[in-house]
Amino acid sequence: MSKKTKEIHEKVNREENLTRRGFLKATAAVSAAAALSACGSKAAFEELFQRHFKELSKEEIEKIINRLENRYSKKYGKKFSISVKGPIEGTEFAYALDLSRCIGCRRCVYACVEENNLSRSPQTHWIQVLEMEKEKGVDFHHSNLHYSHEEVPHEGHFYVPVACQQCRNTPCVSACPVQATWQEPDGIVVVDYNWCIGCRSCMAACPYGARHFNWGEPTIPAEKVNPDTHFLGNRPRYKNVVEKCTFCIQRVREGLYPKCVEACPTGARKFGNLLDPESEIRYILKNKRVLVLKEELNTQPRFYYFFAA
């Protein structure tokens, strides 16, 4: 075995770099048989070549979950729980945000970071709060993501938090070449991190900038990690995969609100079941001035913005 080939095999064997994309790149210069023989970690080998999550049997899923729970528990010094709970029958989740109440405090951003195990270094935010001028209205081109004021709301401005819009007509799903992302029956668009090849086609297709790529190994302080996770949601991610908001899938499928809803100090954030005629979401859609972002693109979001008055 040449020195170059040995280096490639060693790269494949390092579990932190063992992604499908990394494997394909690394083995381009060597035969598949040689690469397989060099794979020294059975767990890493199985993870790399596991089938699509939607194709796994209950026994295979249980085996994968046990392996991941043990790995995360050892890494972070906490007992991890990874749920695979599916959609709730008769439920289609939707979100509404009162633009007249949002003050731009970003508490939703930091609550999301803690709940969903977002990387602190490099820093990742699933929710991005945009500051806009009242005179210009909703104007993304002149919005300010990096505002810094001693007090908010800043005079003459209003705030538009943006995250995944959980679209019905999903350009991101259509763009994925390996079907690593899809829309669940309850409306949540999810990502199978083990299947993602990191090509970022979904990011290019998303008109809301709501998908985020892990350029570096995500870092979560052990004392800050949330051990209550979902396989398709807030479990710790890998380098070179794409991630996004899932309406806190680990919470809403247990009958709880998304963490950002609970964290909002002004009650600007609303969440509920579109299929329930008595839900607050249905009331808002019927009685308030409602808009969706970039309506002209026909993505048909399940994330609605409204004004209380």
NORPE-V529517 format. One record per helix or strand of 3 or more residues. SS is the DSSP state (H for helix, E for strand). FROM is the first residue (numbers start at 1). TO is the last residue. If there is no record, write none. Layout:
ss->[SS/SS]
from->[FROM/FROM]
to->[TO/TO]
//
This chain:
ss->[H/H/H/H/H/H/H/E/E/H/E/E/H/E/E/H/E/E/E/H/H/E/H/E/H/E]
from->[3/15/20/32/42/53/58/81/93/107/128/157/171/181/189/201/211/228/242/249/259/269/280/289/295/303]
to->[13/17/29/37/48/55/76/83/98/115/133/162/175/183/191/205/213/230/244/252/263/273/287/291/297/307]
//
